[in-house]
Amino acid sequence: MSNLTFIGVDVGGTFTDFVVWRNGSLAVHKTPTTPEDQSLAIIQGLQELGVLKGSGATENQLAIVHGMTVATNALLERRGARTALLTTAGFADVLVIGRQNRPHLYRLHQRRAPALVHEGHRVEITERVDHTGAVLIPLDEAALPDVVHFLREEQIESLAIVFLFSFRNPSHEQRAAQLIRAQWPDLPLSLSSEILPEYREFERTATTVINAYVQPLVARYLQQLARRLDAQGNGVPSSIHIMQSNGGVIALDQAAQQAARVVLSGPAGGVVGAFAVAEQALCALPDALPFSLPGQRKVTNLITFDMGGTSTDVSLCPGHILTTAESTITELPLRLPVIDIHTVGAGGGSIAFVDVGGALQVGPRSAGAVPGPACYGRGGDLPTVTDANLVLGRLDAEGFLGGEGDVKLDGTAACRALQRLGDALHLNVEEAALGVVRVANATMERALRRVSVERGYDPRNFLLLPFGGAGPLHACELAESLGVSIILCPPHPGVLSAYGMLMADITSETSQALLLDADTLSADLTPLHHALSAMSDRVTAILPQGRRTEARLSATLDMRYKGQSYELMITLSLPLTIETFAAAVETFHAMHAQRYGYSMPEERVEVVTVRLHANLDNAKPAPEAKPIERWSEADEAVVWIKPVWFDASGPTPTPFYRRERLRPGHRFHGPAVVLQYDATTLLTPAWSAFVDGLDNLWLWRSDRLS
C-alpha cells in the first residue's frame, strides 16, 4: 500500500476540497469549483497536488473517492434530462397528486415545485397486476412501438417505467423495457422494480423519476471525468469510486446507472468522516484525561455539526451512523436509504434582517459566495453571520484562511453593514452582531434538539463534533445550550467531507416489500428466508467479482403497528432464526417507546419492508497517533492577543493560536481563538482544550465535569 495514494474529492458550490493521504501523511487542498464541468476543477486540483502527469508526479497508483453535486444541482435548478414516465393506465397523475401535503399550513395559495416530468410526457399503457402479483390484464405489447415513436418525436432523453404493484411482480416492467431497448437501445431506462421495489405508489414513482431525471447527466459527467483522468497518462487511478448518500461508495458504472443514490453524497461524506475521526480519537486517547467522557470510551456517541456558508447539517450517531429511507429533496420523496441528516438554513453567509414585526431574523436567505458577506469586499452590503463574527473579533482579518487565502476580510465594511442593522434595532454595532450570532445559534440549536431530544436521546451523553468552515466557531455556545460537556474538533474541519470519502467502505443494498404480520412470520419464516436469499444475490452481484465472498451482510426490517402509516427501521441479526426475529420485534417495541413515548406490545406488528446491506472493507488511510510525552502549555502557538466580544459588557483580551503550531500534549484555556487554513475555532470563557496524538483538539467545560 506504500505506492498507493488516497484522494478524497468533495465538490462544493464554491470550492472543490481535496484530502490526500500519501506515504503516511495527510495534505489538504482547495481549488475553485468549475460549475460548467466539475471534472475540470478536479483535474486542476490533482495537478496542483502533484499526482498527475505534467505536475512532477512519479509512477503512482491513485485511489480516488469522489462526492459530487451534479445530481443535486440538476434537481435544485430543474435542469435534468428531458424525462418521460410510462405507467399503468389511469395512474399518470400519481406524480402530481402526491400526498397533498401543505408545506405552509396557513398560506391560502400554495405553490409547489414544477414536476420533473411534463404533463404531456406522462404516458399510460394498458396492463394491470393486483396486490398479490397476479396478472389481471396482460401488458399491451402492441402499443409499445407507438410509445417509442412518441418518445423519439418528443426528444425524450430518459424514461422511467413504473407499473402498479410491480414490487410484487416485475414481469410487465421487465418486458416493456426489453421491447423498448430492442427499438431504442441508447435510451436510458429506470425501472421502479429495480430502483425501489417497495409499496407506496407516489414515493416509488417519485424516486424512480428522480433517478431517470438525473441519470443521463451523471453518466455523462462520470464518463467525462474518466476520459480526462485517462488522458493524464501516468498516475491514472487504480480505482475511482463515487460516494453514495448512504455513506458507502460504489463504482463508476453503478453510480451512472442508479444516479439517485448519489444525490446527497456530500453531506454523507461529512458524517462518515466525523464518525471515523471520533472512533480514531477515542482509541488513541491517553488513560489520564482532564475530563470524563460521556458514556463508555469504546462507544462512539456523537452529534455531528456541519456549518457551511449557506446551511447547517446535523446528525446523531448513537454508536453507529443512522440511516433513513424517508428523505426529501425539492419537495419530492427520495425513498432510497440515506444518512439521517437534518438541514437548516443557517450558515456563515446567512443574511440578518429586521422583519415587519421589528424582530431580528437570520436566514434562510444567503449572500452566497458572490457577492458574499459584506466583509468579502465583493460588492455585498447586507449583514451576515460572518460579518457579525468579524465585528466581534471572533474572526480575524489577518488570520482568515490561515492568513494564506485569496479572500481578505474588510472589517470596515462589516461594521457598516452591522451598524445599519443596529440602527434599525436601536443597538450599537457590537450588540447587533451579538444578536445576529445568538439568533443563528438558536436556529442551529433547534436542529440539534430535533435529532436528539425530540427522538428520545439526551445530548449530554454525546460528544459534539463540529466541522465545516464555520462549525468550530459556534460549537462552544451551542454545546452550552445543549448541556454538552465535550467537543471534538478534527485536525481539518473545513475539509472533513472529503476526508470522510476516504474512510467509506464499498457498499451495496437493496430492499423488498413484505407486508406480512410478525405473528405470521414467527410461525413460518419461509417468506423472509426467500426474500433474503434473493436479495443476497442482488447485492453481491454488483460488488467487485474477486471479493464478493468477503462481503459482510446486514439486514433491517421496516416495522409498524398494524394500522400505522409509517415505520421504524429495526436491525435484524443474521443468520435469520426464530430467536433473531423475535429479538427484532422486541427491539421495535423499545424503539417505538423511545421515539414516541409509548409502546403497544399487545398490538399486532407488521413487517413492511426488508432491507439487505452488503459491506466490503475498502483500503483507507490509518493515521498513527504520536506519543504525548508530557502535558504543557501552548504559549509557543500564540501569535497575538486581541479583544473579542463574548457578551454586551465589553470585549475580553483573547489569545489567538496557530493550529499548525499546536503539538500533542499542549493545553490551553478559554477564552481563545485557534486559526487555521480551513476553519476558525472559538473557545468561550470556562472552556479548556488539549491536543491529542492525532492532532485533534478536545474541548471541555470543567465546571460541568468536576
BAKE-677357 format. One record per residue (C-alpha): residue number from 0; x, y, z. Coordinates in steps of 0.25 Angstrom, whole numbers, plus 5000, padded with zeros to 4 digits. Example, Ala and Ser with C-alpha at 12.3 -4.5 7.8 and 13.67 -1.06 7.14 Angstrom:
2
REC,num,X,Y,Z
REC,0,5049,4982,5031
REC,1,5055,4996,5029
//
This chain:
706
REC,num,X,Y,Z
REC,0,5000,5000,5000
REC,1,5012,5009,5000
REC,2,5011,5012,4986
REC,3,4996,5016,4987
REC,4,4991,5030,4989
REC,5,4978,5032,4994
REC,6,4970,5044,4990
REC,7,4956,5049,4995
REC,8,4950,5059,4986
REC,9,4937,5067,4990
REC,10,4931,5077,4980
REC,11,4924,5089,4987
REC,12,4917,5101,4981
REC,13,4930,5110,4983
REC,14,4942,5101,4985
REC,15,4946,5087,4982
REC,16,4952,5081,4994
REC,17,4964,5070,4993
REC,18,4969,5062,5004
REC,19,4982,5054,5000
REC,20,4988,5042,5008
REC,21,5001,5039,5003
REC,22,5013,5032,5010
REC,23,5007,5033,5024
REC,24,5004,5048,5023
REC,25,4991,5056,5021
REC,26,4990,5068,5012
REC,27,4978,5077,5009
REC,28,4976,5086,4997
REC,29,4965,5095,4991
REC,30,4962,5099,4977
REC,31,4951,5108,4971
REC,32,4939,5099,4966
REC,33,4936,5099,4951
REC,34,4921,5098,4951
REC,35,4921,5097,4936
REC,36,4929,5084,4937
REC,37,4933,5079,4951
REC,38,4943,5070,4946
REC,39,4952,5082,4941
REC,40,4954,5086,4955
REC,41,4957,5072,4960
REC,42,4968,5071,4949
REC,43,4973,5084,4952
REC,44,4974,5081,4967
REC,45,4981,5068,4965
REC,46,4991,5074,4956
REC,47,4994,5085,4967
REC,48,4995,5074,4977
REC,49,5006,5067,4968
REC,50,4999,5054,4966
REC,51,4997,5055,4951
REC,52,5005,5055,4938
REC,53,5011,5069,4936
REC,54,5012,5072,4951
REC,55,5024,5065,4954
REC,56,5018,5052,4959
REC,57,5025,5039,4959
REC,58,5019,5026,4955
REC,59,5008,5024,4965
REC,60,4994,5018,4967
REC,61,4983,5026,4972
REC,62,4970,5022,4979
REC,63,4960,5033,4977
REC,64,4947,5035,4984
REC,65,4938,5046,4979
REC,66,4926,5053,4985
REC,67,4919,5061,4975
REC,68,4907,5071,4973
REC,69,4903,5068,4959
REC,70,4890,5061,4962
REC,71,4887,5071,4974
REC,72,4889,5083,4965
REC,73,4881,5077,4954
REC,74,4869,5075,4964
REC,75,4870,5088,4970
REC,76,4871,5096,4958
REC,77,4862,5087,4950
REC,78,4872,5085,4938
REC,79,4872,5070,4938
REC,80,4869,5061,4926
REC,81,4856,5062,4917
REC,82,4849,5051,4924
REC,83,4836,5043,4921
REC,84,4828,5034,4930
REC,85,4822,5021,4925
REC,86,4812,5016,4935
REC,87,4799,5007,4937
REC,88,4787,5013,4930
REC,89,4779,5022,4940
REC,90,4791,5026,4948
REC,91,4799,5036,4940
REC,92,4795,5047,4950
REC,93,4801,5040,4963
REC,94,4813,5048,4962
REC,95,4805,5061,4962
REC,96,4795,5057,4972
REC,97,4805,5053,4982
REC,98,4801,5053,4997
REC,99,4794,5067,4996
REC,100,4803,5072,5007
REC,101,4803,5087,5011
REC,102,4817,5091,5013
REC,103,4812,5105,5018
REC,104,4799,5102,5026
REC,105,4793,5116,5027
REC,106,4797,5120,5013
REC,107,4784,5121,5005
REC,108,4791,5120,4991
REC,109,4801,5108,4991
REC,110,4812,5107,4981
REC,111,4819,5094,4978
REC,112,4831,5092,4970
REC,113,4829,5088,4956
REC,114,4828,5073,4953
REC,115,4841,5067,4947
REC,116,4832,5060,4936
REC,117,4824,5070,4928
REC,118,4809,5066,4927
REC,119,4810,5063,4912
REC,120,4821,5053,4915
REC,121,4814,5044,4925
REC,122,4809,5033,4916
REC,123,4799,5022,4920
REC,124,4799,5007,4915
REC,125,4789,4996,4917
REC,126,4794,4986,4928
REC,127,4790,4982,4942
REC,128,4795,4974,4953
REC,129,4788,4972,4966
REC,130,4793,4974,4980
REC,131,4798,4959,4981
REC,132,4805,4960,4968
REC,133,4795,4952,4960
REC,134,4793,4958,4945
REC,135,4779,4963,4943
REC,136,4781,4970,4930
REC,137,4793,4966,4921
REC,138,4803,4976,4916
REC,139,4799,4983,4903
REC,140,4811,4980,4895
REC,141,4806,4984,4882
REC,142,4805,4999,4887
REC,143,4819,5000,4891
REC,144,4824,5003,4876
REC,145,4815,5015,4877
REC,146,4820,5019,4890
REC,147,4835,5019,4885
REC,148,4831,5027,4873
REC,149,4825,5037,4882
REC,150,4837,5038,4891
REC,151,4846,5040,4879
REC,152,4837,5051,4874
REC,153,4837,5058,4887
REC,154,4853,5056,4888
REC,155,4852,5049,4901
REC,156,4865,5047,4908
REC,157,4862,5037,4919
REC,158,4850,5028,4922
REC,159,4844,5024,4936
REC,160,4835,5011,4936
REC,161,4826,5010,4948
REC,162,4815,5000,4947
REC,163,4805,4997,4958
REC,164,4809,4986,4968
REC,165,4822,4983,4961
REC,166,4829,4981,4974
REC,167,4820,4968,4975
REC,168,4822,4964,4960
REC,169,4832,4972,4952
REC,170,4830,4964,4939
REC,171,4822,4975,4932
REC,172,4832,4985,4935
REC,173,4844,4976,4930
REC,174,4836,4972,4917
REC,175,4833,4987,4914
REC,176,4848,4990,4916
REC,177,4852,4979,4907
REC,178,4843,4983,4896
REC,179,4847,4998,4897
REC,180,4862,4994,4897
REC,181,4860,4986,4884
REC,182,4855,4998,4877
REC,183,4863,5009,4884
REC,184,4876,5003,4891
REC,185,4882,5016,4895
REC,186,4870,5021,4903
REC,187,4873,5021,4918
REC,188,4863,5013,4925
REC,189,4859,5014,4940
REC,190,4850,5002,4945
REC,191,4843,5004,4959
REC,192,4845,4989,4961
REC,193,4860,4991,4961
REC,194,4861,5005,4967
REC,195,4851,5003,4978
REC,196,4843,4990,4979
REC,197,4834,4995,4991
REC,198,4820,4999,4993
REC,199,4814,5013,4993
REC,200,4812,5017,4978
REC,201,4815,5032,4980
REC,202,4828,5030,4987
REC,203,4832,5019,4977
REC,204,4829,5027,4965
REC,205,4836,5040,4970
REC,206,4849,5032,4974
REC,207,4849,5025,4960
REC,208,4846,5038,4953
REC,209,4857,5045,4961
REC,210,4867,5034,4956
REC,211,4863,5036,4942
REC,212,4863,5051,4942
REC,213,4878,5051,4947
REC,214,4884,5038,4941
REC,215,4888,5044,4928
REC,216,4895,5056,4934
REC,217,4902,5047,4944
REC,218,4906,5037,4934
REC,219,4912,5048,4924
REC,220,4919,5054,4935
REC,221,4926,5042,4940
REC,222,4930,5038,4926
REC,223,4936,5051,4924
REC,224,4943,5050,4937
REC,225,4949,5036,4934
REC,226,4953,5041,4920
REC,227,4960,5053,4926
REC,228,4967,5044,4936
REC,229,4971,5034,4925
REC,230,4977,5045,4917
REC,231,4987,5049,4928
REC,232,4996,5036,4926
REC,233,5004,5033,4938
REC,234,4997,5034,4951
REC,235,4984,5028,4945
REC,236,4975,5024,4957
REC,237,4975,5009,4960
REC,238,4961,5011,4965
REC,239,4950,5022,4965
REC,240,4938,5021,4974
REC,241,4927,5030,4976
REC,242,4921,5034,4989
REC,243,4906,5030,4992
REC,244,4896,5037,5000
REC,245,4896,5025,5010
REC,246,4911,5027,5014
REC,247,4917,5016,5005
REC,248,4924,5016,4991
REC,249,4921,5010,4978
REC,250,4928,5008,4965
REC,251,4926,5018,4953
REC,252,4917,5009,4945
REC,253,4907,5006,4957
REC,254,4907,5021,4960
REC,255,4904,5024,4946
REC,256,4892,5014,4946
REC,257,4886,5017,4959
REC,258,4889,5032,4960
REC,259,4878,5035,4970
REC,260,4887,5028,4981
REC,261,4898,5039,4980
REC,262,4888,5051,4981
REC,263,4893,5054,4995
REC,264,4907,5049,4995
REC,265,4914,5062,5000
REC,266,4907,5063,5014
REC,267,4908,5048,5015
REC,268,4923,5049,5014
REC,269,4924,5059,5025
REC,270,4916,5049,5035
REC,271,4925,5037,5031
REC,272,4937,5046,5033
REC,273,4933,5051,5047
REC,274,4930,5037,5051
REC,275,4943,5032,5047
REC,276,4950,5043,5053
REC,277,4943,5041,5066
REC,278,4946,5026,5066
REC,279,4961,5028,5064
REC,280,4961,5039,5074
REC,281,4955,5031,5085
REC,282,4964,5019,5082
REC,283,4976,5028,5083
REC,284,4973,5035,5096
REC,285,4983,5034,5107
REC,286,4978,5027,5120
REC,287,4979,5040,5128
REC,288,4970,5051,5124
REC,289,4966,5064,5130
REC,290,4951,5061,5128
REC,291,4941,5049,5128
REC,292,4936,5044,5115
REC,293,4921,5043,5114
REC,294,4917,5028,5113
REC,295,4927,5017,5110
REC,296,4940,5020,5103
REC,297,4938,5009,5093
REC,298,4925,5014,5089
REC,299,4925,5025,5079
REC,300,4913,5034,5083
REC,301,4914,5047,5076
REC,302,4906,5058,5069
REC,303,4911,5064,5056
REC,304,4910,5079,5053
REC,305,4914,5083,5039
REC,306,4912,5098,5037
REC,307,4916,5104,5024
REC,308,4913,5117,5017
REC,309,4898,5114,5013
REC,310,4893,5103,5022
REC,311,4896,5095,5034
REC,312,4895,5079,5034
REC,313,4893,5072,5047
REC,314,4893,5057,5050
REC,315,4893,5048,5063
REC,316,4901,5035,5063
REC,317,4897,5026,5075
REC,318,4909,5017,5074
REC,319,4907,5016,5059
REC,320,4903,5024,5047
REC,321,4888,5025,5046
REC,322,4881,5024,5032
REC,323,4867,5027,5028
REC,324,4858,5024,5015
REC,325,4849,5036,5017
REC,326,4857,5047,5012
REC,327,4852,5058,5002
REC,328,4859,5067,4992
REC,329,4852,5079,4985
REC,330,4839,5074,4992
REC,331,4840,5060,4985
REC,332,4842,5048,4994
REC,333,4855,5040,4991
REC,334,4852,5027,4998
REC,335,4866,5021,4996
REC,336,4874,5019,5009
REC,337,4882,5032,5012
REC,338,4889,5036,5025
REC,339,4879,5042,5034
REC,340,4883,5057,5033
REC,341,4875,5069,5037
REC,342,4878,5082,5030
REC,343,4874,5097,5034
REC,344,4876,5110,5026
REC,345,4887,5116,5035
REC,346,4901,5118,5031
REC,347,4913,5127,5031
REC,348,4906,5135,5019
REC,349,4892,5135,5025
REC,350,4887,5149,5024
REC,351,4881,5157,5036
REC,352,4869,5166,5035
REC,353,4858,5172,5043
REC,354,4845,5166,5039
REC,355,4831,5174,5038
REC,356,4829,5172,5053
REC,357,4842,5178,5057
REC,358,4849,5165,5061
REC,359,4863,5161,5057
REC,360,4863,5149,5047
REC,361,4875,5142,5041
REC,362,4874,5133,5029
REC,363,4870,5125,5021
REC,364,4874,5135,5010
REC,365,4889,5135,5008
REC,366,4899,5144,5002
REC,367,4906,5132,4995
REC,368,4920,5132,4990
REC,369,4917,5144,4981
REC,370,4915,5155,4985
REC,371,4917,5148,4999
REC,372,4917,5155,5013
REC,373,4920,5170,5013
REC,374,4934,5167,5019
REC,375,4938,5159,5006
REC,376,4939,5172,4998
REC,377,4932,5167,4986
REC,378,4920,5177,4986
REC,379,4912,5171,4997
REC,380,4906,5181,5007
REC,381,4896,5172,5015
REC,382,4900,5168,5029
REC,383,4903,5153,5030
REC,384,4907,5143,5041
REC,385,4921,5144,5036
REC,386,4921,5159,5037
REC,387,4916,5158,5051
REC,388,4927,5149,5056
REC,389,4937,5158,5049
REC,390,4931,5171,5057
REC,391,4932,5163,5070
REC,392,4947,5159,5067
REC,393,4944,5144,5067
REC,394,4949,5144,5052
REC,395,4962,5152,5050
REC,396,4964,5159,5037
REC,397,4979,5155,5037
REC,398,4977,5140,5041
REC,399,4965,5137,5032
REC,400,4968,5125,5023
REC,401,4981,5123,5032
REC,402,4986,5137,5026
REC,403,4989,5130,5013
REC,404,4976,5131,5005
REC,405,4972,5140,4994
REC,406,4960,5145,5002
REC,407,4964,5157,5011
REC,408,4953,5162,5021
REC,409,4949,5176,5021
REC,410,4945,5179,5036
REC,411,4940,5194,5032
REC,412,4930,5188,5022
REC,413,4925,5178,5032
REC,414,4924,5189,5043
REC,415,4916,5198,5033
REC,416,4906,5186,5030
REC,417,4904,5183,5044
REC,418,4903,5197,5048
REC,419,4891,5199,5039
REC,420,4884,5187,5045
REC,421,4887,5192,5059
REC,422,4881,5206,5056
REC,423,4868,5199,5052
REC,424,4868,5191,5065
REC,425,4874,5203,5074
REC,426,4886,5195,5077
REC,427,4901,5199,5075
REC,428,4909,5191,5065
REC,429,4914,5180,5075
REC,430,4901,5178,5081
REC,431,4895,5176,5067
REC,432,4906,5166,5064
REC,433,4903,5158,5077
REC,434,4889,5158,5073
REC,435,4892,5152,5060
REC,436,4900,5141,5065
REC,437,4890,5138,5076
REC,438,4879,5137,5066
REC,439,4887,5128,5057
REC,440,4891,5119,5069
REC,441,4876,5118,5073
REC,442,4873,5112,5059
REC,443,4884,5102,5059
REC,444,4881,5098,5074
REC,445,4867,5095,5069
REC,446,4873,5086,5058
REC,447,4882,5079,5069
REC,448,4870,5077,5078
REC,449,4862,5071,5066
REC,450,4872,5060,5064
REC,451,4874,5057,5079
REC,452,4864,5062,5090
REC,453,4852,5060,5080
REC,454,4856,5046,5077
REC,455,4858,5041,5091
REC,456,4873,5044,5093
REC,457,4880,5052,5104
REC,458,4890,5061,5097
REC,459,4898,5061,5110
REC,460,4902,5047,5107
REC,461,4909,5051,5094
REC,462,4921,5057,5088
REC,463,4919,5069,5079
REC,464,4928,5069,5066
REC,465,4927,5082,5059
REC,466,4933,5083,5045
REC,467,4931,5092,5032
REC,468,4937,5105,5031
REC,469,4928,5111,5042
REC,470,4925,5100,5051
REC,471,4936,5101,5061
REC,472,4933,5116,5062
REC,473,4919,5113,5068
REC,474,4922,5100,5075
REC,475,4924,5104,5090
REC,476,4912,5113,5091
REC,477,4903,5102,5085
REC,478,4909,5092,5094
REC,479,4906,5100,5106
REC,480,4891,5102,5101
REC,481,4890,5087,5100
REC,482,4897,5083,5112
REC,483,4908,5076,5104
REC,484,4922,5076,5112
REC,485,4931,5070,5102
REC,486,4935,5076,5088
REC,487,4944,5069,5078
REC,488,4950,5077,5067
REC,489,4957,5069,5056
REC,490,4970,5074,5050
REC,491,4964,5079,5037
REC,492,4949,5082,5040
REC,493,4947,5090,5027
REC,494,4950,5078,5018
REC,495,4944,5067,5027
REC,496,4934,5063,5016
REC,497,4946,5060,5006
REC,498,4953,5052,5018
REC,499,4940,5044,5020
REC,500,4940,5039,5006
REC,501,4954,5033,5008
REC,502,4948,5026,5021
REC,503,4936,5020,5014
REC,504,4934,5005,5010
REC,505,4929,4999,4997
REC,506,4914,4996,4999
REC,507,4902,4991,4992
REC,508,4888,4990,4997
REC,509,4874,4986,4993
REC,510,4860,4985,4998
REC,511,4848,4977,4996
REC,512,4833,4979,5001
REC,513,4828,4968,5010
REC,514,4815,4974,5016
REC,515,4813,4962,5026
REC,516,4809,4961,5041
REC,517,4820,4958,5050
REC,518,4812,4947,5056
REC,519,4811,4940,5042
REC,520,4826,4941,5040
REC,521,4828,4936,5054
REC,522,4820,4923,5051
REC,523,4827,4922,5037
REC,524,4840,4930,5033
REC,525,4840,4924,5019
REC,526,4836,4937,5012
REC,527,4846,4945,5019
REC,528,4857,4934,5016
REC,529,4853,4934,5002
REC,530,4854,4949,5001
REC,531,4867,4950,5008
REC,532,4873,4939,4999
REC,533,4869,4946,4986
REC,534,4873,4960,4992
REC,535,4887,4954,4995
REC,536,4889,4950,4981
REC,537,4885,4964,4976
REC,538,4894,4972,4986
REC,539,4907,4963,4984
REC,540,4905,4963,4969
REC,541,4910,4978,4967
REC,542,4922,4976,4977
REC,543,4936,4974,4971
REC,544,4935,4960,4966
REC,545,4948,4955,4972
REC,546,4944,4960,4986
REC,547,4929,4956,4987
REC,548,4931,4945,4997
REC,549,4938,4955,5007
REC,550,4925,4964,5008
REC,551,4918,4965,5021
REC,552,4903,4965,5021
REC,553,4894,4972,5030
REC,554,4879,4973,5030
REC,555,4868,4983,5035
REC,556,4853,4982,5035
REC,557,4843,4993,5034
REC,558,4833,4991,5045
REC,559,4820,4997,5050
REC,560,4808,4994,5058
REC,561,4796,4989,5049
REC,562,4788,5002,5044
REC,563,4800,5011,5045
REC,564,4805,5019,5033
REC,565,4820,5020,5036
REC,566,4830,5010,5040
REC,567,4843,5009,5049
REC,568,4855,5003,5043
REC,569,4860,4991,5052
REC,570,4873,4983,5052
REC,571,4871,4968,5049
REC,572,4882,4960,5053
REC,573,4887,4950,5043
REC,574,4887,4938,5041
REC,575,4872,4938,5042
REC,576,4866,4930,5053
REC,577,4853,4930,5061
REC,578,4861,4936,5072
REC,579,4867,4947,5064
REC,580,4853,4951,5058
REC,581,4847,4951,5072
REC,582,4858,4960,5077
REC,583,4855,4969,5065
REC,584,4841,4970,5069
REC,585,4845,4973,5084
REC,586,4854,4984,5079
REC,587,4843,4990,5071
REC,588,4835,4992,5083
REC,589,4846,4998,5091
REC,590,4850,5007,5079
REC,591,4835,5012,5078
REC,592,4835,5015,5093
REC,593,4848,5023,5091
REC,594,4843,5031,5079
REC,595,4829,5033,5083
REC,596,4828,5031,5098
REC,597,4819,5019,5098
REC,598,4819,5005,5092
REC,599,4807,4995,5090
REC,600,4813,4980,5092
REC,601,4799,4975,5091
REC,602,4796,4980,5077
REC,603,4800,4973,5064
REC,604,4813,4977,5058
REC,605,4814,4978,5043
REC,606,4827,4975,5035
REC,607,4826,4985,5023
REC,608,4840,4984,5016
REC,609,4853,4976,5018
REC,610,4866,4983,5014
REC,611,4879,4976,5012
REC,612,4893,4983,5012
REC,613,4906,4978,5007
REC,614,4919,4984,5013
REC,615,4933,4982,5007
REC,616,4945,4988,5014
REC,617,4951,4998,5006
REC,618,4966,5001,5006
REC,619,4967,5014,5015
REC,620,4977,5022,5022
REC,621,4981,5019,5036
REC,622,4988,5030,5043
REC,623,4997,5027,5055
REC,624,4996,5034,5068
REC,625,5008,5042,5072
REC,626,5012,5040,5087
REC,627,5009,5050,5097
REC,628,5021,5051,5105
REC,629,5016,5062,5115
REC,630,5005,5072,5117
REC,631,5010,5086,5114
REC,632,5004,5100,5112
REC,633,5003,5104,5097
REC,634,5009,5118,5099
REC,635,5018,5116,5087
REC,636,5006,5115,5078
REC,637,5001,5129,5082
REC,638,5002,5139,5070
REC,639,4995,5151,5077
REC,640,4985,5155,5087
REC,641,4973,5163,5083
REC,642,4960,5168,5088
REC,643,4948,5158,5086
REC,644,4933,5161,5090
REC,645,4926,5149,5097
REC,646,4915,5158,5103
REC,647,4910,5172,5103
REC,648,4918,5176,5115
REC,649,4930,5178,5107
REC,650,4942,5171,5100
REC,651,4952,5162,5106
REC,652,4966,5161,5103
REC,653,4968,5147,5096
REC,654,4980,5140,5091
REC,655,4980,5135,5077
REC,656,4987,5121,5074
REC,657,4992,5116,5061
REC,658,4987,5102,5059
REC,659,4999,5097,5052
REC,660,5008,5101,5064
REC,661,5000,5093,5074
REC,662,5006,5079,5077
REC,663,5001,5067,5084
REC,664,5000,5069,5099
REC,665,4998,5084,5098
REC,666,4988,5090,5107
REC,667,4981,5104,5108
REC,668,4969,5111,5114
REC,669,4958,5120,5108
REC,670,4955,5130,5104
REC,671,4964,5126,5092
REC,672,4963,5126,5077
REC,673,4970,5116,5068
REC,674,4973,5120,5054
REC,675,4976,5110,5042
REC,676,4974,5110,5027
REC,677,4961,5103,5026
REC,678,4953,5108,5039
REC,679,4954,5116,5052
REC,680,4951,5110,5066
REC,681,4946,5119,5077
REC,682,4947,5115,5092
REC,683,4938,5123,5100
REC,684,4942,5126,5115
REC,685,4941,5114,5124
REC,686,4945,5104,5113
REC,687,4959,5098,5112
REC,688,4966,5090,5101
REC,689,4977,5080,5099
REC,690,4983,5073,5087
REC,691,4983,5058,5085
REC,692,4993,5049,5078
REC,693,4985,5050,5065
REC,694,4985,5066,5066
REC,695,4970,5066,5069
REC,696,4966,5078,5078
REC,697,4958,5073,5090
REC,698,4950,5084,5097
REC,699,4943,5082,5111
REC,700,4936,5091,5121
REC,701,4941,5088,5134
REC,702,4930,5093,5143
REC,703,4921,5082,5137
REC,704,4931,5071,5139
REC,705,4936,5074,5153
//
